[in-house]
Amino acid sequence: MIMEACGSAHHWARVFGARGIEVTLLPAMYVRAYVRRSKTDAADALALLEAARCADIVAVKVKSVEQQSLQALHRTRSLWMATRTSRINALRGFCRELGLHVPVGARTGLEAIGRAVADEQSPITPLLRPIMLQLLDEIRLLETRVAQLERQLAQLARESHACKLLMSIPGIGLLTATAILAATAGSVTHFKSARHFASWFGLTPKESSSGTVRRLGRISKMGDRYLRMLLTHGARSVLRAAKVAQMKGLELIGLRQWALELQARSNHNKSACALANKMARICYAVLRYEVPGEQHKLLGVGLDALTLDSENECLVVSADDDALRRARGFDREAPPDRPEPLSTARES
């Protein structure tokens, strides 16, 4: 059975799979290209058959109920955080119209707004004061709910071996680890290589080439926007921590040193995207070979594999999965020396 990976598709794939029927889920955006002229049920069925014959279209892996439940927790948290942000912005706007200064930052801003609302001598009118109190109570309630949800995620992460491995990587925290677990179920064997895994996040350059001319531009931004956002924020935190450590005169090694060197050659945003790409590749290696993040060098994920093409102003990634395959024979208790540098390179 062939289906589009749309709403409730994973549920029906599990139902039919439990009855012994093999189900193939295809990305809807790729199936749409095979629809001819008007959209009808017959045209959709024909498009599905044509798309299924294309070997380049990779089928979507059917998600389990646990995966979708975990994703629902993340979606709920995102909705609560967006609502909290909108309420804070509304309060700031009310105060600004009344001539009240609110400092930058959610926590300090809410404290200042709370003091202004409690002060009877403030410019806040009696008509507006009760509404602002209700908004402050709503924000506190949302923060309580978010904290409770994060405790649930923390408990799940403590019980998940995949989350423990992912959280050993710099820049990968509770949210990113559990989000990747929800998306992949802790298994990345269906990806051909670490490059394909990073491409799945939309962190590889968008290409516009013809003939012998190759043009690489910004990242493609395909795939899950939420996961890409988490990885990018994690990369920014690594850059910030490395910068602070450098200012304190601490010795930098590994990923942080590489990130600062790349930032010196390029700019902050490009280096953050490059670091997010690197982190996605390390996540792939950690999940596939079950080696903690602090040992990722042993997997052949060289820190010099990602560079910046100054001529085209784009990211160029060198990768070879052979070193990762050689890591299968590593002794976890007494790991050998790092494999020799990669002999081949290809641009992503």
N, C-alpha and C positions, 0 to 999 in steps of 0.2 A: 504494500500500500504506500502511495506517495501523497504527502500532504505538504502544504505551505506551513512554515514555522510562524504562525500568527497566534492570536489570542485563543487560549484553551487547547492549542495543538499538542502541547506536552501531556496534558491530561488524557486526551484521546489516544495519543501514542502509547501511553502506559496501559490504558484499557485494552487496546487491541493487542499490544505486546503480551499482556497476561493471558490472552486467548490463543497465543501461538502464531499471531500474524506479524510478519516483519514489516515495520513501519519506517519509512524514510522521510525525514523532514528536510525540506529545502528552503533556503532563504527567500522570502517573498520578493525582495527587491531584484533578485536574479531571475526569478520565474517570470516576473512582469515583463522582462525584455522579450520573452517568447510569445506574448499575447499579440495576436494579429487583429488589426482593426478594432471592432467593437468588443466590449467585455461581456461575455456570456459564460454560462456554466460550461458549455461545450468548448469554448475557446480557452477557458481556464484549465480544463482537463487536458486539452491538447498541449497547452504550454507546459504543464507539469510533466507530461510524458517526454516532451522535447528536452526540457531542462534535466530530467533524470538521465538522459542519454549522454549529456555533456560530462566528460570526465573531470573537467576543471572545476566544476561546482562541487564543493565539499558539503556533505550533508551535516545538518545541525545535530549535535548530540542530545539525546532525550534527557531532560532533567528529571531528577527524582522529586518526590514530595518534600523531602527535607531541604533540598537545594532551593526550591521555590519558596518554602517557608522562611528560610534564612534571607533570601532576597527581599521578601516582603518586609522583614524587620528593617533592613537597610532603607527601603523605600519609605517606610513609615517615619524613620528617623529623619530622612531628608525633608519630608513634608513638615514635620514639627520644627525643624531648624529654619526652614523657609518662612513658616508662619511667625516664629519668634523674631526673625530679622525684620519682617514687615511691620510687626507691632512696635519694635524698637524704633524703626524709621518714622513711624507715625507719631510716636511720642516726641522724637527729636523735632519733627516738623511743627508740632503744636508749640513746643517751647521756643523755637526760633521765631515764630510769628508773634510771640509775646515778649520778645527781647531777652530771653533767657539763654545763657551760654551753656552748652552741654559738652563736656570734654570728649575726646576721641576714645573709643573702646567701649565694648558692650557692658562690661562689668562696671567700670568707672562712670559710664554714662547713665546706667540705670540707678546707681547710687545717687548721682547728682539729681536725677529726675525725681527720685523718691523723696529726697530732702526738700526739693522745691514744692512737691505736692503736699507734703506734710506741713509746710510753713504757711500759716494763714496770712502772712504779710507779703507773700510772693505775688507776682502779677497774674497768676493763674486765677481765672474767674470762677465763682461758685458754680456756674453752669457747666464748666469743663472739668472741674476737679473730680467729680464722681466717675466720669468716663475714664479719666487717666488712671484712677485707682483700679478700675476694673481691668484696664490693659496691663497694669503692673502685676495684678494677681494672675492674669492669664499667662504672662511671661514666666512667672515663678512656677505655675503649674506645668507649663511646657518643659521647663528645665528639669523639674522633678521626673517627668515622664521620660525624658531623654536619658537622664542618669540611670533610671531603672532599666531601660532598654540596653544601655551600654553594659550594665552589670550582667544581663543575660548573655550578651555577646562575649563578655570576659569569661563567664563560666563555660561557654561552649568552646572558646579558644583553649582553655586549660585542659579540656578533654580531647582535643583534636591534635593528633601528631602533625598533620600538615600545617596547622596554624602555628605550632611551636617552631617548625622549621622556617616558615615564612617570616616570623617575627624576629628571627635571628639575623635578618638582613637589615642593614642600615636604611632608615627611611620607611620601613614597613612596620606599621603599628597594628593595633587591634582592628580598626575599621578596614584597612586594606587587606589584611590577612583573611578576615572572615568574608569579605566581599569576593576575593579570589576563590576561596573555598566554595562559596555559593555558586560561582560561575563555572567552576571546573570539577567540583567534588574531590579536589585534591589529586586529580589525575590529569596529566598533560600528554599522555602517550599518543593521543589522537592528533597532536600537532607534529608536523614533520621535523621541525627544528626550533631553536630558540628565536630565530629570525621570524618565523611564521607566528610564534606566540606574541612577539612584540608588534608585529603587523596587525594581529587580531585586536590589539588595543588601539590601533590607529596612531602609533608612535613612530612609524617609519615615513621617510620622505615621499611626498606625492610627486609622481614622475610625469613629465610631458616631453617625450622624446620622439624623434623621427630620423630614420636613416642612421647616419653616424653621429648625429648630434644628440647628446643626452642632457636633459635638463631636470634637475632635482630641486624641488621647492620646499615648501613648508610641510609639516606632518599632515598625513591624510585625514586625520580626525574621524576615521571610520571606527566601527565597533561600539563598544559600551562607553558612553560618555562619562558615566559615574566612575567606572574603574580607572579610566584615563585621568580623570580629575584627581582621584586619590593618589595615583602614582606621581602625578606632577606635583601635588602638594608635598608628598613625601620627599621628592627630589629637592624641592625648595628648602625643606627643613634640613636636609643633609648639607646643602650649600651654606645655609645660615650657621649650622653648627661648626662646619669646617672654617668659616670665616671667623667666628668667635674664638675657636681654638688657635687659629693663626695669630690673631691679635694678642692672645695671652702668651704667645711664644711656645705653645705646645707642639710636639712633633706630630706631623700628619703623615699617615701611611695609607696605602690602599685606595679605596674608593674616594675618600674625602680629598686626598692629595690630587688624584686624577681630575676630580670635579673642579677644583680651584685652578688647576693648570688649564683646563678647557675654558673656564670662565675668563681667564686672563687673555686667551687668544680670541675669544668671541664676545658675547654679551650674556647677561644674566638669563634671559628667557631661552635663548638657544641652548645654553649649557644645562638649564633645567630640563628641557625636553630631551636632550642627549642623555642626561643622567637617568631620567625616567625610562628611556629605552634600555639603558644598561640594567636598571633594576628589574625590568620585566624579563630580560634574558637570564638574570641571576635567579629570579623566581622560577623560571622554567627548569634550570639546572638543579635547583634545590628540591623541587617537587619530583622531578623525574628520577633523580639518583639518590634522594633522601640524604643529602649531605648538608649540614648546617651552614648558614650563610657565612660564618667566619672562616669556613674552609672552601669558599667558592673559588679561590685561586687554584686549588688542586684540580678543579674541573676544567681548567683551560680557558676560563672566561677571562681573558687577559684585559687588564685595565687600559691598555693602549689600543684596544680593538676598535674604539670609536673615536673618530677624528672629525674635524670641521674642514670642509672644502671651501677655502676662502674665495676661490674664483667664482664658484657657483652659489656661494653663501648658503650652503645646505649641509646636512649631516650625512656623513659617509660611515658606514658600519662595516667592519671586517669581522667575519665570523666563520667558524668551521666546527661543525658538530662532531667531527671525528675525535677531538680531544675529550668531549663529553662522553662519547661511547667508551673511550679507554678508561674512563673513571669507574666503570662498573667493577673493575677488578681491584679497586682501592681497598685497603684494609682500614676499616673505620677506626680501630683502636690505635693503630700505629701507621698513619698515612705516609706514603713515600714522598719523595721530593716532587716538586712541581713538574708536570710534563714539559717537554721542550716547546718553544714558541711555535705558534701555528705557521705552517709553511705556505699555506694558500690563503688568499683573501678575496672577498667578493664584496661589492657595494650593495647595500640594501636600498 
